[in-house]
Amino acid sequence: MRYFPSTYDRSATEAMINAWEAKIQRQGFGLWAVERVEDGALLGMAGLNPVPPGIITGEGLEVGWRLARHAWGYGYATEAGRAAIDVARRIGAQSVWSFTTVGNERSQAVMRRLGLSFVRHFDHPRVPDGHPVRPHVLYQRDLAGRPGRPEPDGGTDQGG
């Protein structure tokens, strides 16, 4: 949660997971647990979610991830992001969006590996004025018609 305004306690985390599970049941997609195949260790979450109001004009799907620090640098975010984009294609999404605070270079590198392109800077409407993580960057990839930049083979992501 380095690039978030605050961390969550156990109660808030459980409530958030319950809300994510309900969204998957309701809309057929959402944010899922990311586990390491070799040992089943929980690494974080990733998936698709409707872009929150105030980020883009109209509706869209966000591809996102949050990984524990010990999981950074192994390609898990990129692998999960690719899986999320595949789901977005299967459900007929026209594009996917992703955003993070300006300082989160590692997630921006994942976005570029996923073929998303920089759109603009913005102040996140859910982050208080003056907070250091309020300035954000927005990336997007068109899934209908124009393919995004080619996804390079290999490489690892740098963070969460």
Secondary structure in CASP SS format (residue, H / E / C, confidence):
PFRMAT SS
TARGET T0000
AUTHOR 0000-0000-0000
METHOD secondary structure of the structure
MODEL  1
M C 1.00
R C 1.00
Y C 1.00
F C 1.00
P C 1.00
S C 1.00
T C 1.00
Y C 1.00
D C 1.00
R H 1.00
S H 1.00
A H 1.00
T H 1.00
E H 1.00
A H 1.00
M H 1.00
I H 1.00
N H 1.00
A H 1.00
W H 1.00
E H 1.00
A H 1.00
K H 1.00
I H 1.00
Q H 1.00
R H 1.00
Q H 1.00
G C 1.00
F C 1.00
G C 1.00
L E 1.00
W E 1.00
A E 1.00
V E 1.00
E E 1.00
R C 1.00
V C 1.00
E C 1.00
D C 1.00
G C 1.00
A C 1.00
L E 1.00
L E 1.00
G E 1.00
M E 1.00
A E 1.00
G E 1.00
L E 1.00
N E 1.00
P E 1.00
V C 1.00
P C 1.00
P C 1.00
G C 1.00
I C 1.00
I C 1.00
T C 1.00
G C 1.00
E C 1.00
G C 1.00
L E 1.00
E E 1.00
V E 1.00
G E 1.00
W E 1.00
R E 1.00
L E 1.00
A C 1.00
R H 1.00
H H 1.00
A H 1.00
W C 1.00
G C 1.00
Y C 1.00
G C 1.00
Y H 1.00
A H 1.00
T H 1.00
E H 1.00
A H 1.00
G H 1.00
R H 1.00
A H 1.00
A H 1.00
I H 1.00
D H 1.00
V H 1.00
A H 1.00
R H 1.00
R H 1.00
I C 1.00
G C 1.00
A C 1.00
Q C 1.00
S E 1.00
V E 1.00
W E 1.00
S E 1.00
F E 1.00
T E 1.00
T E 1.00
V C 1.00
G C 1.00
N C 1.00
E H 1.00
R H 1.00
S H 1.00
Q H 1.00
A H 1.00
V H 1.00
M H 1.00
R H 1.00
R H 1.00
L C 1.00
G C 1.00
L C 1.00
S E 1.00
F E 1.00
V E 1.00
R E 1.00
H E 1.00
F E 1.00
D E 1.00
H C 1.00
P C 1.00
R C 1.00
V C 1.00
P C 1.00
D C 1.00
G C 1.00
H C 1.00
P C 1.00
V C 1.00
R C 1.00
P E 1.00
H E 1.00
V E 1.00
L E 1.00
Y E 1.00
Q E 1.00
R E 1.00
D E 1.00
L C 1.00
A C 1.00
G C 1.00
R C 1.00
P C 1.00
G C 1.00
R C 1.00
P C 1.00
E C 1.00
P C 1.00
D C 1.00
G C 1.00
G C 1.00
T C 1.00
D C 1.00
Q C 1.00
G C 1.00
G C 1.00
END
